């Protein structure tokens, strides 16, 4: 039960902040957290999770309440290079970064992220 979003026009560094919030959580809980997260990537990730849930329902007939996020990966996508004119005839290179986001769902138990203290 996977879903993929390619060439999302936001840098992977910013998208990973949102992705790390929901890794290993139940789908319903993850969608609730994304709804109240004030980051631009939260809308795209919630749409991607809903797409993965509908894939699971149509292909395997699984109940959405029993699904958990097994993995969510954010990788670098295509980078658009633009130039900004600077003084003395120079040019500064602007890199417009994009992301590839992969979500995989599974049945099972919600994993708790344990940190060492």
N, C-alpha and C positions, 0 to 999 in steps of 0.2 A: 504494500500500500504506500505508494510514493507519489510525490508531486514535485515538479521542478519549475522554477522561474528563472529564465535566462535574461541576461542583459538588463537587469534592473538598475536604473540610473541613480545610484547612490553608492558611495564608497563602501567597500567591504568592512572597513574598520567601524563605521557607524552602524552597519546592519548587524554586525556581530554583538554589539552591546544589547540589542533587543533579543537576538537569538539565544544568548546565554541565559536570559531570564526564564525561558520556557522549556529548556532542555530537560527531558525526562518526566515531564508533568502530564497529567491527564488533559485530554483535548479540551474539555469544557472549562477547566481551570485555566488553561493556557489562553484560551480565547477571552476569558474574563480579564485576565491580567493585561492582555494586549489592548483591550478596549480602553483601559485607563492609563496606558503608557503614553506620555506626551512626546513620542518620537515619530518621525515620518515613516520609518520602516515598519512600524507596528501594523499599519493598515495593509501593506503588501503581504506581510507574513501571515496575518489573520486570513486574508483571502486565499493564500496558498494552503493553509491548514484546512480551510473549508473545502478546497478542491481535493485534497488528499482524503478527507472524510467521505466526500461524494464518490470518489474512486473506490474506496473500500466498500461502500454500500452497494454500488452497482456491480462490482466484480465479485465480491465475496459475500455480500449480504450480511455484513457485520453491523451490530448496534453501535452507534456513535458514543454511547456512554461508557463503553468498555475499552475504548481506544486510548493509547498513550503515545507520546512522542518518543520514538526510539532514538532517532538522531535528527539533528538539523545542522546542515553544513552551509557555510557561506564562503564561497571561493571568488577569486578575482575574475571579472569578465573582461570584455573588450575595453580598452582605454582609448578615448578620443583625444588627439593632440591638437591643441589650438595655440595660437601665439597672440600675445598682447604687446603692442608697440611700447617701447620704453624710450627714455631720452637718449640722445646722441646716436640715433639710428639703430639701436639694439632692439632685440625682441626677447620677451620672456615667454617660456613655454608653459602653457596651462594644460594640465592633465585632467580630463573629465573621466572619472573612474566609474565602472559599473560592476555589478555583482551577479553571480549565479547562486541561487538559493535552492537547496535540496532538503525536502522534509520526508522522513520515513516514519510511518505509524505502525504500531503493533498492539496485540492484545497483551494483557498482563498486568503487572503490579507497577504502581508509580514508584519510580526510583527517587530516593531523597539524596540530594547533593550534600555529602558530608565533608566538612572542612576540618582540617587539623587545627587545634587550638594551642 
